[in-house]
Each structure stands twice: as structure tokens, then as C-alpha cells.
């Protein structure tokens, strides 16, 4: 077996896209296993930026077959637009496929997402309003429409008629908005169907066959552990499981087929949207990190909330994911800070917590317990050898390893594909 997983360890935006692109050069398949186009993965090669939302981040490597897996929710209009953007740039997209089990994000999902968020007012979740949550909700209430339904258009039309009647009733009666026109949707999806049919596959059989033949398969998650529907800061979470366990249900593979589980850790913390953020900085240090790190959402453009590294969070991710390797990203952004606090635990009402409490109320009352480390002033973006890093930078990395009990295999020192320090091989091919 040769199954590799890349997951986020914080609140997303850790740089998973870059690392999947880096590792994608060595694999036969890249499989996205959950989430939707609420994800924004950025890849920079030779100064050219590619922002991906639905497509696996290995798409720039033609030898890697890219599959959007069963656990993903797919906005077909976004998918087709994203592929066209790449084609217009001369990128081959013939290696992109979609699982027949993946669910379709429909226009009414997007509409309801915005209406529901607006109605919540000050208690809003901070959703990207891309229809992700409503689509997953339909999936679990068993009224969803799947990509495979497009293969028999009569089945698609029947399912759309049944579900649209329910959705239009909600839109009209609950929100007093205009309903969707069935015939207009059918015409739009005729075009979608024609374009997607050659790309629809039984990915579960193909991916398992590839693993059984010892091909190299890289599973890519969106978002991160603290946004997990089960183990994140609920309800300020995403609607799926972006953990290594999510690979099993989202791609249809046994946990026995996963060899390495790679956690991506940003060298500081960021969060987009609402919810508790214990190590958040609301001062000039936070603004400095945001500015130097260009911390604005790849999907929404929203400014990210910034804070010191929270190792309580990363430790939590290491535990629930079973991480074998860490990749540290954006550590170059910390150059120039004289002191670098690391949150190693929480103080909640005088009690020390070295774990993440499920209670949102406790999380809001939590105060960070910091270890303060000495910073470094050197520009490290051109360094490619670990031994050449400043001593204090190496001490910072070692402390991460000690507190997470997980080895660091790659250190990213810049946004480009080539801006990396390799300490341990992750994929031996």
C-alpha cells in the first residue's frame, strides 16, 4: 500500500495546497476527500499563482490522476469554470475526474445558505455562503442529488422535481423569496451533464485498485481539525470531517491502507469567521502578522484573524489524526520578532487544560498559557538546509516536535513550490 494523507491541524489556511502540489510530483493519484468550494488552496510555481477551490492541488502534475471523491460536495458550475481557467492558461485538465457518489451543490443550496446565515444575525456561523452546509444537510436527510444521477437524466429530473418542491416551499414560505424555476434548472444541467459525463467514474473501485497495486495515492483534505464537524469548535465548524478518519468515509478506503498522515502546521495561528480563538492577537503584532503573511482568504478575500501558535490545537490534531509527520509553513513570516510566545495550555477558571474542551463556553473563557521563546532576525526564505537555520528558529521547531510528539519532515520558508527545507523523506519512491 502507498496511501498518504495531507490534513490541516488548525483552522485551515495552513498551506495544504502548496504541500499537496509539492508531494504531487511523486504520486500517481491525488484524491480530494471532503469539503466543497469553500476551500481555497493556493499554489505558486515560478511566480504564477493558481487558486484552487474544488480541484485537487495536484492538478498541475499531469501524471497524477486527480479525483474529486465521494465525500466532496460539488458545485458543477464552479468546477467547470475552474477547469476552463486552467485550460485557458494552457494547463491540461484531461486527468480530472469526479466520483459518481459525490453530491451536487444546487443553486437552491447556495440561496438557502445565504438566507439562513442572514437570519442568524449576530449568531451567524461565518459560512462562505457557497451552499456547502445545506448540501451536506440534504445528503444526510437523504434528499440529495449525486453526480452519478446525471448519468441517467430521467432519474436526475425526477429527483430534482421532488427536492425542488421542498426547497421552493422553504424559500417562499419561510423567507418570502422567489422560488426556482424547474425548467430553467433542467436546461442549465443539460449543459453541465454533457460536459461532466466523460469525467464521472466509480472512484472507490479505482482508488482501492490503485492502492492494492502499490501505486502512490495522496489524499487531500480541505479546512482542518478545529473545523471538524465532530471535534472542532462546534457550531463554528465546517460540515464534514477534514481528518484522517474522513479519508475512509470520504474516499472509501480502509484505514489499513493509509501509510503516512501528514499534518500541515502554520508557524502561527489564523482563523476565518466566527468562533473562539484563544491565542488571537488584537494588537499591532496581530496586524503585523496579517500584513507580512498576506492573511486574506483565498476563497473570500476576508482578512484572517491572527494569533500566536497554539500548540494545544496542534496537539489535539496530532491525537485525533494519528499524525506521522508535520510540515511547518510560513515560518519565514516570524523573522524579525524579538520574542515568540507559544500557547502550550489554557487556563480556564484557574484550571490548566492541555486539551481542547468541547464546551464552547469554556473555550471562550480560556486564557492562553504561554512559553516565550527568543526570536530571530535573519531572512530565512533562501535557506534550503536545516542546519543553516538560525539557532532560535531551530529551537522553535524543536519545541513544536516536543509538545506534539511528532517529527517535522518539511519546513516551508516561502510561498513558491521550491521554497522548502527537507528534513525527512515523506514519500519514498
C-alpha positions in Angstrom: 0.0 0.0 0.0 1.1 3.6 -0.6 -1.6 5.8 0.9 -0.6 9.3 2.1 -2.9 11.9 3.7 -2.5 15.7 4.0 -4.6 17.4 6.6 -4.8 20.7 8.3 -4.1 20.9 12.0 -5.5 24.3 12.9 -8.4 26.2 11.3 -7.5 25.8 7.7 -5.3 28.1 5.6 -2.2 26.3 6.7 -0.8 25.9 3.2 -2.1 22.4 2.4 -2.4 23.3 -1.3 1.3 24.1 -1.6 2.4 20.9 0.1 0.0 18.7 -1.9 1.5 20.3 -5.0 5.0 19.6 -3.8 4.2 16.0 -3.0 2.0 15.6 -6.0 5.1 15.3 -8.3 5.8 11.9 -6.8 2.4 10.3 -6.8 0.0 8.5 -9.2 -3.2 9.9 -7.8 -4.4 12.9 -5.8 -7.8 12.4 -4.3 -9.8 15.2 -2.6 -12.0 13.5 0.1 -14.3 16.2 1.6 -15.5 19.7 1.6 -16.5 21.9 -1.3 -15.6 25.1 -3.0 -15.4 26.8 0.4 -11.8 25.7 0.3 -9.1 27.9 -1.2 -5.8 26.2 -1.9 -3.1 28.4 -3.4 -0.2 27.0 -5.4 2.6 29.3 -6.7 5.0 28.0 -9.4 7.6 30.3 -10.9 5.8 33.3 -9.6 2.4 32.3 -11.1 -0.4 31.9 -8.6 -3.1 29.2 -9.0 -6.0 29.4 -6.6 -8.0 26.1 -6.5 -11.4 25.7 -4.8 -12.7 22.2 -5.9 -9.8 20.8 -7.9 -7.2 18.7 -6.1 -4.0 20.7 -5.6 -2.0 18.1 -7.6 -3.7 19.2 -10.8 -0.6 20.9 -12.1 1.1 17.5 -12.3 -0.2 15.7 -15.4 1.0 12.3 -14.3 -1.2 12.4 -11.2 -4.8 11.4 -11.8 -6.9 13.9 -9.9 -10.2 12.7 -8.4 -12.9 14.6 -6.6 -14.0 11.9 -4.2 -17.4 10.7 -2.8 -17.2 12.9 0.3 -16.9 16.1 -1.6 -19.9 18.3 -2.4 -19.5 19.6 -5.9 -20.8 22.9 -7.4 -20.6 21.8 -11.1 -20.7 25.4 -12.4 -17.6 26.3 -10.2 -15.9 23.0 -11.3 -16.4 23.7 -15.0 -15.3 27.4 -14.6 -12.2 26.3 -12.6 -11.2 23.8 -15.3 -11.7 26.4 -18.0 -9.5 28.9 -16.3 -6.7 26.3 -16.2 -7.3 25.3 -19.8 -7.1 29.0 -20.9 -3.7 29.1 -19.3 -2.6 26.1 -21.2 -2.9 23.6 -18.3 -4.0 20.1 -19.3 -7.2 19.1 -17.4 -7.8 15.7 -19.1 -6.7 13.9 -15.9 -9.5 15.3 -13.7 -12.4 13.0 -12.7 -15.4 13.1 -10.3 -16.8 10.3 -8.2 -20.3 9.2 -9.1 -21.1 9.2 -5.3 -20.2 12.9 -4.8 -23.2 15.2 -4.1 -24.2 18.1 -6.2 -24.4 21.6 -4.8 -27.5 23.0 -6.4 -28.4 26.7 -6.9 -31.0 26.4 -4.1 -28.4 25.3 -1.7 -26.4 28.5 -2.2 -29.6 30.6 -1.9 -30.6 28.9 1.4 -27.1 29.1 2.8 -27.2 32.9 2.4 -30.8 33.2 3.8 -30.0 31.0 6.8 -26.9 32.9 7.6 -28.6 36.3 7.3 -31.4 35.2 9.6 -29.0 34.2 12.4 -27.8 37.8 12.6 -25.2 38.2 15.3 -25.1 34.4 15.9 -24.0 33.7 12.3 -21.5 30.9 11.8 -19.3 32.8 9.3 -20.1 30.4 6.4 -18.7 31.2 2.9 -22.3 31.0 1.6 -21.3 28.6 -1.1 -24.1 26.1 -0.3 -21.8 23.6 1.4 -23.8 23.1 4.7 -27.3 22.9 3.0 -25.9 20.3 0.5 -24.5 18.1 3.3 -27.8 18.5 5.2 -29.7 17.2 2.2 -27.2 14.3 1.9 -27.9 13.2 5.4 -31.6 13.7 5.2 -31.4 11.5 2.0 -32.9 14.0 -0.4 -29.6 14.9 -2.1 -28.7 14.6 -5.8 -25.5 12.9 -6.7 -23.1 13.4 -9.6 -23.9 9.9 -10.7 -27.6 10.9 -11.1 -26.5 12.9 -14.2 -25.7 9.6 -16.0 -29.4 8.9 -16.3 -31.1 12.2 -16.9 -34.6 10.9 -16.3 -33.5 10.0 -12.7 -31.9 13.4 -12.3 -35.1 15.2 -13.4 -37.3 13.1 -11.1 -35.0 13.7 -8.1 -34.8 17.4 -8.9 -38.6 17.7 -9.1 -39.1 16.1 -5.7 -36.4 18.1 -3.9 -37.1 21.4 -5.6 -40.7 21.2 -4.3 -39.4 21.0 -0.8 -36.8 23.8 -1.3 -39.1 26.2 -3.0 -41.6 25.8 -0.2 -38.9 26.8 2.3 -37.7 29.7 0.2 -41.2 31.1 -0.4 -43.0 30.4 2.9 -40.1 30.8 5.4 -38.0 33.5 3.7 -40.6 35.1 1.4 -38.2 34.9 -1.6 -38.8 33.9 -5.2 -38.8 30.2 -6.0 -36.5 28.5 -8.5 -37.9 27.6 -11.9 -37.7 23.8 -12.6 -37.4 24.1 -16.4 -34.7 26.7 -16.2 -32.6 24.4 -13.9 -33.1 21.5 -16.2 -31.8 23.5 -19.2 -28.7 24.5 -17.2 -28.0 21.0 -16.1 -28.3 19.6 -19.6 -25.2 21.6 -20.4 -23.5 20.5 -17.2 -24.3 16.9 -17.9 -22.8 17.0 -21.4 -19.5 18.4 -20.1 -19.2 16.2 -17.0 -20.3 12.8 -18.3 -16.8 11.8 -19.6 -15.3 12.6 -16.2 -17.8 10.6 -13.9 -16.2 7.4 -12.6 -16.6 4.8 -9.8 -13.7 6.3 -7.8 -14.0 3.8 -4.9 -13.1 0.8 -7.1 -10.4 2.7 -9.0 -8.6 4.1 -5.9 -8.7 0.9 -4.0 -7.3 -1.0 -7.0 -4.5 1.6 -7.3 -3.6 1.1 -3.6 -3.7 -2.7 -4.0 -1.3 -2.4 -6.9 1.1 -0.3 -4.7 0.5 2.9 -6.7 1.1 6.1 -4.8 -2.2 7.8 -3.7 -2.2 11.2 -2.0 -5.5 12.1 -0.2 -6.1 15.8 0.2 -8.4 17.4 2.8 -9.9 20.9 3.0 -10.2 23.0 6.1 -8.7 21.5 9.3 -9.1 19.7 12.6 -10.6 22.7 14.5 -13.3 23.0 11.9 -14.2 19.3 12.0 -17.9 18.8 12.5 -17.3 16.4 15.4 -14.1 17.6 17.1 -13.9 21.3 16.2 -15.3 24.4 17.9 -18.9 23.4 17.2 -21.0 25.0 15.8 -18.3 27.2 14.3 -17.1 24.4 12.1 -17.4 23.1 8.6 -20.0 20.4 7.6 -17.6 17.4 7.1 -14.7 15.7 8.7 -11.3 17.1 7.4 -9.4 14.5 9.4 -7.6 11.3 8.5 -10.7 9.4 9.5 -12.6 11.5 7.0 -10.5 9.8 4.3 -12.0 6.5 5.0 -15.6 7.7 4.6 -14.8 10.4 2.1 -12.8 8.3 -0.3 -14.0 4.8 0.5 -10.7 3.3 1.7 -9.8 1.2 4.7 -7.6 2.8 7.4 -5.2 -0.1 6.9 -4.4 1.4 3.5 -3.1 4.7 4.9 0.7 4.7 5.4 1.6 8.3 6.4 -0.6 11.1 7.8 0.9 14.5 7.2 -0.3 17.4 9.3 0.3 20.9 8.0 1.0 23.5 10.7 1.2 27.2 10.1 4.0 28.6 12.3 1.4 30.9 13.9 -2.4 30.7 14.1 -5.1 32.1 11.9 -8.8 31.8 11.8 -11.5 33.0 9.4 -15.1 33.6 10.5 -16.7 33.4 14.0 -15.8 31.2 17.0 -13.3 31.1 19.9 -9.6 31.8 19.2 -7.7 31.6 22.4 -4.3 32.9 21.2 -5.8 35.7 19.0 -3.8 38.9 18.8 -5.9 42.1 18.6 -2.8 44.4 18.6 0.0 45.5 16.4 1.6 42.1 16.4 -1.5 40.5 15.0 -1.8 43.2 12.3 1.9 42.8 11.5 1.5 39.0 11.0 -1.6 39.6 8.9 0.2 42.2 6.7 3.5 40.3 6.2 1.8 36.9 5.9 -0.9 38.3 3.5 -3.5 36.7 5.6 -6.6 37.1 3.5 -8.9 34.3 2.4 -8.1 32.7 -1.0 -11.8 32.0 -1.5 -13.5 35.0 0.1 -10.7 37.6 0.4 -11.8 38.1 4.1 -9.0 39.2 6.5 -8.0 36.3 8.7 -7.8 36.7 12.5 -4.2 36.2 13.6 -2.5 34.9 16.7 0.5 33.1 18.2 1.0 29.5 17.6 -1.5 27.4 19.7 0.1 24.0 20.3 -2.9 22.9 22.3 -4.7 22.9 19.0 -1.9 21.2 17.1 -1.6 18.5 19.9 -5.4 17.9 19.5 -4.9 17.5 15.8 -2.0 15.1 16.2 -4.1 12.9 18.6 -7.3 12.6 16.5 -5.5 12.3 13.2 -2.7 10.0 14.3 -0.1 12.2 12.6 3.2 10.7 11.5 4.8 13.8 10.1 4.5 17.6 10.4 5.1 20.2 7.8 5.7 23.7 9.2 4.6 26.5 6.9 5.1 30.3 6.8 7.8 30.3 9.5 9.6 32.9 7.4 6.8 35.4 8.4 8.0 35.2 12.0 11.5 36.6 11.2 12.1 39.9 13.0 10.0 39.2 16.1 12.2 39.5 19.2 10.0 37.2 21.3 7.7 34.4 20.1 5.1 33.2 22.6 3.8 29.7 22.1 0.5 28.7 23.7 1.1 25.4 25.4 -2.0 25.1 27.5 -5.2 27.0 28.6 -6.2 28.5 31.9 -9.9 28.0 32.4 -11.2 29.3 35.7 -7.8 28.5 37.3 -7.6 25.0 35.9 -4.9 24.1 33.4 -6.1 22.4 30.2 -3.7 20.7 27.8 -6.5 19.5 25.6 -9.5 21.2 23.8 -12.7 21.2 25.8 -15.9 20.5 23.9 -17.7 23.3 25.7 -17.8 26.5 23.6 -18.4 28.4 26.8 -15.2 27.1 28.3 -13.3 27.9 25.1 -14.5 31.5 25.2 -13.3 31.7 28.9 -9.9 30.1 28.1 -6.8 32.2 28.6 -3.6 31.2 26.8 -0.7 29.9 28.9 2.5 30.9 27.0 6.0 29.8 26.8 8.0 32.7 25.4 10.9 31.8 23.0 13.6 34.0 21.6 13.0 35.1 18.0 15.5 35.6 15.1 16.1 38.5 12.8 17.6 36.7 9.8 15.8 36.3 6.4 15.4 32.6 6.1 13.5 32.5 2.8 16.5 31.5 0.8 17.7 28.7 3.2 17.3 25.1 1.9 19.3 23.3 4.5 18.0 22.8 8.1 21.4 23.2 9.7 21.7 26.7 8.2 18.6 28.0 10.0 19.2 30.4 12.9 19.5 28.6 16.3 16.4 30.2 17.7 14.4 29.1 14.7 15.6 25.6 15.2 14.7 25.8 18.9 11.2 26.9 17.9 10.8 23.9 15.6 12.2 21.5 18.2 9.7 22.8 20.8 6.9 22.0 18.3 8.2 18.5 17.9 8.5 18.0 21.7 5.0 19.2 22.5 3.2 17.3 19.7 5.4 14.2 19.9 5.5 14.3 16.1 8.5 14.7 13.8 8.9 17.7 11.4 9.7 16.5 7.9 9.4 19.6 5.8 9.8 23.3 6.7 8.3 25.8 4.2 10.1 29.1 4.1 8.2 30.8 1.3 5.2 30.6 -1.0 6.9 29.0 -4.0 6.9 25.3 -4.7 10.7 25.3 -4.3 10.8 27.2 -1.0 11.3 24.2 1.3 13.7 22.6 3.7 13.5 18.8 3.6 14.4 17.1 6.8 12.9 13.6 6.3 11.5 11.9 3.2 7.8 11.5 3.4 7.2 9.7 0.1 9.9 7.2 -0.8 9.6 6.4 -4.5 
